């Protein structure tokens, strides 16, 4: 199951993580976000122990969304050692996201 990242826990859970982190910026009202949601959940299960995979609700967490300049959703950031290593904007097949995660491991 995907983790929930917020303005409050982002620093600790994501930026200070010793594992690569995948962050899905989404919103309840976003159609493409709903298409990506089950893929994010599957990847969270498949990469458990190897990478942290979670979501940020942009409506509830405007601080972190602004910090990373999130203007379109879904936007998925791939973070390693506290730095953005890759980025995906828009809905894409699971294989695209999995290959980006594999590149960080």
Secondary structure, 3 states (H helix, E strand, C coil): CCEECCCCCHHHHHHCCCCEEEEEEECCCCHHHHHHHHHHHHHHHHCCCCEEEEEEECCCCHHHHHHCCCCCCCEEEEEECCEEEEEEECCCCHHHHHHHHHHHC
